[in-house]
Amino acid sequence: MSIEAGVQLQMLIFVLAAFHVLSCLLTLGLGMAKMRRWKFWEEETQTLEYQLCNDSRRFMLAQETPFGKRHLKSWSDHQFFLWIVCSYRQFFDSVSKADYLVLRQGFITTHVSKHCKFNFNKFLSRALDKDFVAVVGISIWNWVFAILSILFNAHIFYSYFWLPFIPLVVLVVVGAKMESIITTMGVESQSRTIIINGSIIVKPNDDLFWFRRPQLLLHLIHFILFQNSFQLAFITWTWYKFGIQSCYYKGSKETIICTILGVLVQFLCGYVTLPLYALVSQMGSMMKETVFTESISKALKNWRSIAKENIENKRVSETGSPLSLTSSPSITFEGEELDEITELKQSCRITSGNGAAETDMGESNGVEASAFDGEASFGVYVGEEPSFREEIHR
């Protein structure tokens, strides 16, 4: 490699890194802006008007609810028309207030408790932060596709025409899939009961996702963000080194079109697709670990490892010499962690994915619970329920 080629390669790597960092910052900022909008809807759930509108003593047709008027249409039963509408909807009104409130209620009813106060928006914010950590990384497959993009960037392949559209096409497909999941849950809810009391209750299920893997959508979003930032960085590098009328693009029109598409994809992915994934991915069969704060999650994992170690020691003591064992591992909390637990005032229940209650939290656990502030308290799991103890032992 010549000295000039080495300098050009260093410049390309620097531009790639700069655009990747800029793309990550824009994605985070746009996602936080969307969460602030949803925060106002979360605050409405504490008002008297919301409680009256969702009173279980009120009966109405599912199609007459705001959610039903939006999703339960003639096209919702036909896959072809469903995908067309969902592909269009994500660009203008991806998540309405009715969507947010119904998905929130479905999550709480299935995984927490129907009458438990739960800050769903704070939980989504933590989920978005974790998803953001996943999409800012660069995997080996991203680099493989980037290298292939450079190799095929020749006039004979016309890559300047079709390559910039790949992130946009994947973005539309992913967004349409998540929109269709929301509509499908509404259709399934209507098939169970036409007349509802209070509000529509959707049932989260992994079958709604491709291959029963909600995480697959996040991998596609990761690919979109990386490939889009790579495209913008490559355009900037070629323009700086060779000018806008270079052999990499047929003309200035192609360069402008690629730039506009890149900016559009960046905005849609940060403000629409990634927050939409943070919301829709909660509609899986299992509750994500982000229901716990990071400190409580670490404490639970530590407690689980101690419990497994004690079980092994107990087995050894039964076959050999007796060992002195504690009846159960103990964990202490300090500062904010203790405040998060002691703030819980009244009894509340945590349920499994099928909606059956598994663990109660009350005075028997030494902690009272009132409102989940977007997290499950560690005290919820300190009881003597056999089902949970068996899960810990595993």
C-alpha positions as CSV (number, residue, x, y, z in Angstrom):
1,M,0.0,0.0,0.0
2,S,1.4,3.4,-1.0
3,I,1.7,6.3,1.4
4,E,-1.1,8.2,-0.4
5,A,-3.4,5.2,-0.2
6,G,-2.7,4.8,3.6
7,V,-3.6,8.5,4.2
8,Q,-6.8,8.0,2.3
9,L,-7.7,4.9,4.3
10,Q,-7.0,6.7,7.5
11,M,-9.2,9.6,6.4
12,L,-12.0,7.1,5.5
13,I,-11.8,5.4,8.9
14,F,-11.8,8.8,10.7
15,V,-14.9,9.9,8.8
16,L,-16.7,6.6,9.5
17,A,-16.0,6.9,13.2
18,A,-17.2,10.5,13.3
19,F,-20.4,9.7,11.5
20,H,-21.1,6.7,13.6
21,V,-20.8,8.7,16.8
22,L,-22.9,11.5,15.3
23,S,-25.6,8.9,14.3
24,C,-25.6,7.5,17.8
25,L,-26.1,10.9,19.4
26,L,-28.9,11.8,17.0
27,T,-30.6,8.4,17.7
28,L,-30.4,8.9,21.4
29,G,-31.7,12.4,21.3
30,L,-34.6,11.6,19.0
31,G,-35.5,8.6,21.1
32,M,-35.5,10.7,24.3
33,A,-37.8,13.2,22.6
34,K,-40.3,10.5,21.7
35,M,-40.2,9.2,25.3
36,R,-41.0,12.7,26.6
37,R,-44.1,12.8,24.4
38,W,-45.2,9.5,25.8
39,K,-44.6,10.7,29.3
40,F,-47.6,13.0,29.1
41,W,-49.8,10.1,28.2
42,E,-48.4,8.2,31.1
43,E,-49.3,11.0,33.4
44,E,-52.9,11.0,32.1
45,T,-53.3,7.5,33.5
46,Q,-53.3,9.0,37.0
47,T,-56.2,11.4,36.3
48,L,-59.8,10.8,37.3
49,E,-61.0,11.1,33.7
50,Y,-58.8,8.2,32.7
51,Q,-60.1,6.1,35.6
52,L,-63.7,6.8,34.6
53,C,-63.2,6.1,30.9
54,N,-61.6,2.7,31.8
55,D,-64.0,1.7,34.6
56,S,-64.6,-2.0,34.4
57,R,-68.3,-1.3,35.0
58,R,-68.5,0.4,31.6
59,F,-69.5,-1.8,28.7
60,M,-69.0,-0.9,25.0
61,L,-68.3,-2.5,21.7
62,A,-64.6,-3.1,21.0
63,Q,-64.9,-1.3,17.6
64,E,-66.3,1.8,19.3
65,T,-63.2,2.3,21.5
66,P,-60.4,4.7,20.2
67,F,-58.1,1.7,19.7
68,G,-60.9,-0.2,17.9
69,K,-61.7,2.8,15.6
70,R,-58.0,2.9,14.6
71,H,-57.2,-0.8,14.1
72,L,-60.4,-2.9,13.9
73,K,-61.2,-2.1,10.3
74,S,-62.2,-4.2,7.3
75,W,-58.5,-4.3,6.1
76,S,-57.2,-5.6,9.4
77,D,-58.3,-9.2,8.5
78,H,-56.4,-9.3,5.2
79,Q,-52.6,-9.6,5.4
80,F,-52.0,-7.8,2.1
81,F,-54.0,-4.7,3.0
82,L,-52.8,-4.8,6.6
83,W,-49.2,-4.5,5.5
84,I,-49.9,-1.7,3.1
85,V,-51.7,0.3,5.8
86,C,-49.0,-0.4,8.4
87,S,-46.2,0.6,6.0
88,Y,-48.0,3.9,5.4
89,R,-48.9,4.5,9.0
90,Q,-45.4,4.3,10.5
91,F,-44.4,7.5,8.7
92,F,-47.2,9.7,10.0
93,D,-48.8,8.3,13.2
94,S,-46.8,5.3,14.3
95,V,-48.1,5.2,17.9
96,S,-51.3,7.0,19.0
97,K,-52.3,7.7,22.5
98,A,-54.9,4.9,22.3
99,D,-52.1,2.5,21.2
100,Y,-49.9,3.4,24.0
101,L,-52.6,3.1,26.7
102,V,-53.9,-0.2,25.4
103,L,-50.4,-1.8,25.2
104,R,-49.6,-0.4,28.6
105,Q,-52.7,-1.9,30.1
106,G,-52.0,-5.2,28.3
107,F,-48.5,-5.4,29.7
108,I,-49.6,-4.5,33.3
109,T,-52.4,-7.0,33.2
110,T,-50.3,-9.8,31.9
111,H,-47.0,-9.3,33.7
112,V,-47.7,-7.1,36.8
113,S,-51.3,-6.7,38.1
114,K,-54.4,-5.1,36.6
115,H,-54.9,-2.8,39.5
116,C,-51.3,-2.0,40.3
117,K,-49.9,1.5,39.6
118,F,-47.0,1.1,37.3
119,N,-44.9,3.8,35.7
120,F,-44.7,2.2,32.2
121,N,-42.9,5.1,30.7
122,K,-40.0,4.9,33.1
123,F,-39.8,1.2,32.3
124,L,-39.8,1.9,28.6
125,S,-37.0,4.5,29.0
126,R,-34.8,1.9,30.6
127,A,-35.7,-0.5,27.9
128,L,-34.8,2.1,25.2
129,D,-31.4,2.7,26.9
130,K,-30.6,-1.0,26.8
131,D,-31.7,-1.2,23.2
132,F,-29.5,1.8,22.4
133,V,-26.5,0.1,23.9
134,A,-27.1,-2.8,21.5
135,V,-27.5,-0.8,18.4
136,V,-24.4,1.5,18.9
137,G,-22.0,-1.4,18.7
138,I,-20.4,-2.7,15.5
139,S,-20.6,-6.4,14.8
140,I,-18.5,-8.4,12.3
141,W,-21.5,-8.7,10.0
142,N,-21.8,-5.0,9.8
143,W,-18.2,-4.8,8.6
144,V,-18.7,-7.6,6.1
145,F,-21.6,-5.8,4.5
146,A,-19.6,-2.5,4.5
147,I,-16.7,-4.2,2.7
148,L,-19.1,-5.7,0.2
149,S,-20.6,-2.3,-0.4
150,I,-17.2,-0.9,-1.2
151,L,-16.3,-3.8,-3.5
152,F,-19.6,-3.5,-5.4
153,N,-19.3,0.3,-5.6
154,A,-18.4,0.2,-9.3
155,H,-20.2,1.7,-12.3
156,I,-20.9,-1.8,-13.7
157,F,-23.1,-2.8,-10.7
158,Y,-25.0,0.5,-10.6
159,S,-24.7,0.4,-6.8
160,Y,-25.2,4.1,-6.5
161,F,-28.8,3.5,-7.7
162,W,-29.9,0.6,-5.4
163,L,-27.5,0.5,-2.5
164,P,-28.8,3.6,-0.7
165,F,-32.3,2.2,-0.7
166,I,-31.4,-0.9,1.3
167,P,-31.6,0.7,4.7
168,L,-34.9,2.4,3.7
169,V,-36.5,-0.8,2.5
170,V,-35.4,-2.7,5.7
171,L,-36.7,0.2,7.8
172,V,-40.1,0.1,6.1
173,V,-40.4,-3.7,6.5
174,V,-39.4,-3.6,10.2
175,G,-41.8,-0.7,11.0
176,A,-44.6,-2.3,9.1
177,K,-44.1,-5.6,11.1
178,M,-44.3,-3.8,14.4
179,E,-47.4,-1.8,13.4
180,S,-49.0,-5.1,12.3
181,I,-48.3,-6.6,15.7
182,I,-50.3,-3.9,17.4
183,T,-53.2,-4.4,15.0
184,T,-53.0,-8.2,15.2
185,M,-53.3,-8.0,19.0
186,G,-56.4,-5.9,18.7
187,V,-58.0,-8.3,16.2
188,E,-57.2,-11.3,18.5
189,S,-58.7,-9.4,21.4
190,Q,-61.9,-8.7,19.5
191,S,-62.1,-12.4,18.5
192,R,-62.2,-13.3,22.2
193,T,-64.9,-10.8,23.1
194,I,-66.8,-8.3,21.1
195,I,-68.2,-6.4,24.1
196,I,-65.5,-5.2,26.5
197,N,-65.7,-3.8,30.0
198,G,-63.5,-0.8,30.6
199,S,-60.9,-1.0,27.9
200,I,-59.5,-3.5,25.4
201,I,-57.0,-5.9,26.9
202,V,-54.4,-7.3,24.5
203,K,-52.5,-10.4,25.2
204,P,-48.7,-10.3,24.7
205,N,-47.3,-13.3,22.9
206,D,-44.0,-14.3,21.2
207,D,-46.0,-15.8,18.3
208,L,-46.6,-12.3,17.0
209,F,-42.9,-11.9,16.2
210,W,-40.8,-13.5,13.4
211,F,-39.5,-16.9,14.6
212,R,-40.8,-16.0,18.1
213,R,-37.8,-13.8,18.5
214,P,-38.5,-10.1,19.3
215,Q,-34.7,-9.5,19.4
216,L,-34.5,-10.2,15.6
217,L,-36.1,-6.8,15.0
218,L,-33.4,-5.1,17.0
219,H,-30.7,-6.7,14.9
220,L,-32.3,-5.3,11.8
221,I,-32.5,-1.9,13.4
222,H,-28.8,-2.2,14.3
223,F,-28.1,-3.0,10.6
224,I,-30.1,0.0,9.4
225,L,-28.3,2.5,11.6
226,F,-24.8,1.2,10.8
227,Q,-25.4,0.9,7.1
228,N,-27.0,4.4,6.9
229,S,-24.2,6.1,8.8
230,F,-21.7,4.2,6.6
231,Q,-23.4,5.5,3.5
232,L,-23.4,9.1,4.7
233,A,-19.7,8.8,5.7
234,F,-18.7,7.3,2.4
235,I,-20.5,10.1,0.5
236,T,-18.7,12.7,2.6
237,W,-15.3,11.1,2.1
238,T,-15.7,10.8,-1.7
239,W,-16.9,14.4,-1.9
240,Y,-14.0,15.6,0.1
241,K,-11.3,13.6,-1.7
242,F,-12.6,13.5,-5.3
243,G,-15.4,16.1,-5.6
244,I,-19.1,15.8,-6.1
245,Q,-18.6,14.8,-9.8
246,S,-16.6,11.7,-9.1
247,C,-16.7,8.3,-10.6
248,Y,-18.4,6.9,-7.5
249,Y,-21.7,8.5,-8.5
250,K,-23.2,9.1,-11.9
251,G,-23.9,12.8,-11.1
252,S,-24.8,15.3,-8.5
253,K,-28.4,14.3,-8.5
254,E,-27.5,10.8,-7.3
255,T,-25.4,12.3,-4.5
256,I,-28.2,14.6,-3.4
257,I,-30.7,11.7,-3.4
258,C,-28.4,9.5,-1.4
259,T,-27.9,12.2,1.2
260,I,-31.6,13.0,1.5
261,L,-32.4,9.3,1.9
262,G,-29.7,9.0,4.6
263,V,-31.0,11.9,6.6
264,L,-34.6,10.6,6.3
265,V,-33.7,7.1,7.4
266,Q,-31.7,8.5,10.4
267,F,-34.6,10.6,11.6
268,L,-37.2,7.8,11.1
269,C,-35.1,5.2,12.8
270,G,-34.2,7.4,15.8
271,Y,-37.6,9.0,16.4
272,V,-40.0,6.3,15.1
273,T,-38.6,2.8,14.7
274,L,-36.3,2.4,17.8
275,P,-38.9,3.8,20.3
276,L,-41.6,1.8,18.5
277,Y,-39.4,-1.3,19.1
278,A,-39.0,-0.4,22.8
279,L,-42.8,-0.4,23.1
280,V,-43.8,-3.4,20.9
281,S,-41.0,-5.7,22.1
282,Q,-42.6,-5.6,25.6
283,M,-45.5,-7.5,24.0
284,G,-43.6,-10.8,24.1
285,S,-44.5,-13.7,26.4
286,M,-41.7,-12.9,28.9
287,M,-41.1,-9.8,30.9
288,K,-37.7,-8.1,30.3
289,E,-35.1,-7.7,33.0
290,T,-35.3,-3.9,32.6
291,V,-38.3,-4.0,34.9
292,F,-35.6,-3.9,37.6
293,T,-33.2,-1.1,38.1
294,E,-29.5,-2.0,37.4
295,S,-28.6,-2.2,41.1
296,I,-31.5,-4.4,42.0
297,S,-30.9,-6.7,38.9
298,K,-27.3,-7.2,40.1
299,A,-28.4,-7.9,43.6
300,L,-30.9,-10.6,42.3
301,K,-28.2,-12.2,40.2
302,N,-25.9,-12.3,43.2
303,W,-28.6,-13.7,45.4
304,R,-29.3,-16.4,42.8
305,S,-25.6,-17.4,42.6
306,I,-25.4,-17.6,46.4
307,A,-28.6,-19.7,46.6
308,K,-27.2,-22.2,44.0
309,E,-23.9,-22.4,46.0
310,N,-25.8,-23.1,49.2
311,I,-27.7,-25.9,47.5
312,E,-24.5,-27.5,46.3
313,N,-23.0,-27.2,49.8
314,K,-26.1,-28.8,51.3
315,R,-25.9,-31.7,48.9
316,V,-22.3,-32.2,49.9
317,S,-23.1,-32.0,53.6
318,E,-25.8,-34.7,53.2
319,T,-23.3,-37.2,51.8
320,G,-20.3,-36.1,53.8
321,S,-19.5,-34.0,56.9
322,P,-22.2,-31.5,57.9
323,L,-21.6,-27.9,57.0
324,S,-22.8,-24.8,58.6
325,L,-25.2,-23.1,56.2
326,T,-27.4,-20.1,56.4
327,S,-31.1,-20.6,55.9
328,S,-31.1,-18.1,53.0
329,P,-28.7,-15.6,51.5
330,S,-29.1,-12.0,52.6
331,I,-28.7,-8.8,50.7
332,T,-28.4,-5.3,52.1
333,F,-29.3,-2.2,50.2
334,E,-28.2,1.4,50.8
335,G,-29.3,4.8,49.8
336,E,-31.5,5.0,46.8
337,E,-31.8,1.3,46.5
338,L,-33.4,1.1,50.0
339,D,-35.7,4.0,49.2
340,E,-36.9,2.3,46.0
341,I,-38.0,-0.7,48.1
342,T,-39.4,1.0,51.2
343,E,-41.6,3.3,49.0
344,L,-43.9,0.4,48.2
345,K,-47.0,0.8,50.4
346,Q,-49.7,-1.6,49.6
347,S,-50.0,-5.2,48.4
348,C,-49.2,-5.9,44.7
349,R,-48.7,-9.0,42.6
350,I,-46.2,-10.0,40.0
351,T,-47.6,-12.4,37.4
352,S,-46.0,-14.7,34.9
353,G,-46.4,-14.5,31.1
354,N,-49.7,-16.5,31.2
355,G,-51.3,-14.0,33.5
356,A,-51.3,-16.3,36.6
357,A,-50.1,-14.7,39.8
358,E,-46.9,-16.3,41.1
359,T,-45.7,-14.1,44.0
360,D,-47.4,-11.9,46.5
361,M,-45.7,-9.1,48.3
362,G,-47.1,-7.9,51.6
363,E,-46.3,-7.7,55.2
364,S,-45.1,-11.3,55.3
365,N,-42.1,-10.3,53.2
366,G,-41.3,-7.4,55.5
367,V,-42.1,-4.9,52.7
368,E,-45.4,-3.2,51.8
369,A,-46.0,-2.2,48.2
370,S,-48.1,0.5,46.5
371,A,-47.1,1.7,43.1
372,F,-44.4,0.3,40.9
373,D,-42.4,3.3,39.8
374,G,-41.4,1.6,36.5
375,E,-39.6,-1.3,38.3
376,A,-40.2,-4.4,40.3
377,S,-39.0,-4.1,43.9
378,F,-36.5,-6.7,45.1
379,G,-38.9,-7.3,48.0
380,V,-41.4,-8.9,45.6
381,Y,-39.2,-12.0,45.3
382,V,-38.2,-12.5,48.9
383,G,-41.2,-14.5,49.8
384,E,-41.4,-18.3,50.3
385,E,-43.2,-19.1,47.1
386,P,-42.0,-22.5,45.9
387,S,-42.3,-21.7,42.2
388,F,-39.9,-18.8,42.5
389,R,-37.5,-20.7,44.7
390,E,-37.3,-23.5,42.1
391,E,-36.6,-20.9,39.4
392,I,-33.8,-19.5,41.6
393,H,-32.4,-23.0,42.1
394,R,-32.2,-23.6,38.4
